[in-house]
Amino acid sequence: MSGRKNIKADVRLRLWVRSGGRCQFKGCNEVVYRNGLTLSDGNFSEVAHIIAASEDGPRGLADSEELQIDYDNLLLLCSRCHKEIDSLRKSGRYDARLLRGWKKEQEERIELATKYTGDIHKTTLASLQIKVGPRLVNISESLMKQAIFPRFPHKPDILIRNPDFDRNLGKPEFERQAASIKQAVEAAFLPQLSGWPIEHLSIFAIAPMPLLAFFGKCIGDIVPSEIYQAQRKIEDSLATWKWPEMLPKTIGIHFRKLASGSKEKVALVISLSDKIQSDKYQPFLDSGYTIYEISCSSPSQHLVSHPSHIEEFSKQYRSVLNEIQYLHGKDCAVNILPAMPLSLAIEAGRVLLPTKDPAIIMHEFYPKKGYREVLRIN
C-alpha cells in the first residue's frame, strides 16, 4: 500500500470540537488539552483509527487505506486508551462496532450539553439521606450529576443527612427530624440566605416514607422539579439514578374502597411497592375506619422506571384526595398506610395543596406493632 495519508486540518478540528476535547474511550473522558499530572496545557491527544490504517493492523480490512482519513473512522483518544485499543493482545475486545458506538454516544452527549444556553441547564440538587432501618445509604454527588445530565448542579445544594435517626423511637423522633427538614428547606428557599433564587430542583432521596412525604411537602410544586428513582442497572452501576431513555408502559394504578365505616375515620392503603395484606390494617377495620386503596396489578420496589410513572401516580393520587374530601367532608383526616417507591412518597407530599387538602397523617409499619401514626404532613 502507499504511505499513510495526512488527516486534513478541518477533519482534526471537527474531531476536537465534536469530542469536546476529551478522550472518547467510554468511561475515560480525560481532557486531552492538559497534562493531568503537571496541569500544563498542550495537545496530548492521539487520533486513532476504528478500522486500522492498514489491512494488517488492529481491526484492519481490505478497504483500510480508503478509510484512513474518513472522519467517521477516527477517534480522539488519550495515549493510554489508544494503546489499549490497538494492543494486538487486546484488539479483539475492541471491535469496530463497539468503538463506533462509543464515538456516536460521546459526540451526542457533547452536542446535547452544548446546544442550549447555560441557564436552561442549571438545577439545584436536593438530597434527603436518612437512615432506613439499620443503615444510612449514601447518594454520591457523582451519581447525581450523572443522572441529571445535561443539567448541571448550581450551588448551593440542599443536602439533609442524618445517620443517627432511630425509627424505633416513634412519633417524637419523626417529628424532630421533620422539624430539621423544614428548617433546611425553608432556609434554602430564602435568596438572602442561599445567595440566589432556586429555579429548578433535582430531587434524590432515601429515607423512611413519612419523612419523604414531608420532604416533598416542604419543597412543594411551585418550583419546577424532577424526582429521581434509583434503578437496578447491573451493566452500568454509574447510571443507577439515571432514567432509562425508552418510554415504558403505564403502571396501571387503580383505586377502590376496601371497607365501609365511619365518615370521620378514613384510611388510605397505598400498595405500590408491595401488597399490603388485610392483616396489616386489621386494627383500622376493627376501629370502624372507611378504608380505600391505591394499588396496581404488580406492586414492586422497581415499579417506577420513568418520570411518566411519577406523573401517572400524581394524577391518580390528586384525584383520590379530591374524592375522599368530597365524600368525607373538608375537615376529614386521611391516615396513609404506605408501601410505595421512594419517588412516589416524595410526590405524595409535593402535590399537597396548603389550603385545600385534608390533613394527611403518615403511618410507619413495625413488625410487632403494625402500622403506627408517626407524622402529620400538613
Secondary structure, 3 states (H helix, E strand, C coil): CCCCCCCCHHHHHHHHHHHCCECCCCCCCCECCECCCCCCECCCEEEEECCCCCCCCCCCCCCCCCCCCCHHHEEEEEHHHHHHHHCCCCHHHCCHHHHHHHHHHHHHHHHHHHCCCHHHHEEEEEEEEECECCECCCCCHHHHHHHHCCCEECCCCEEEEECCCCHHHCHHHHHHHHHHHHHHHHHHCCHHHHCCCCCCEEEEEECCHHHHHHHHHHHCCCCCEEECCCCCCCCCHHHCCCCCCCCCCCCCCEEEEEECCEEEEEEEEEECCCCCCHHHCHHHHHCCEEEEEEECCCCCCCCCCCHHHHHHHHHHHHHHHHHHHHHHCCCCEEEEEEECCHHHHHHHHHCCCCCCCCEEEEEEEECCCEEEEEEECC
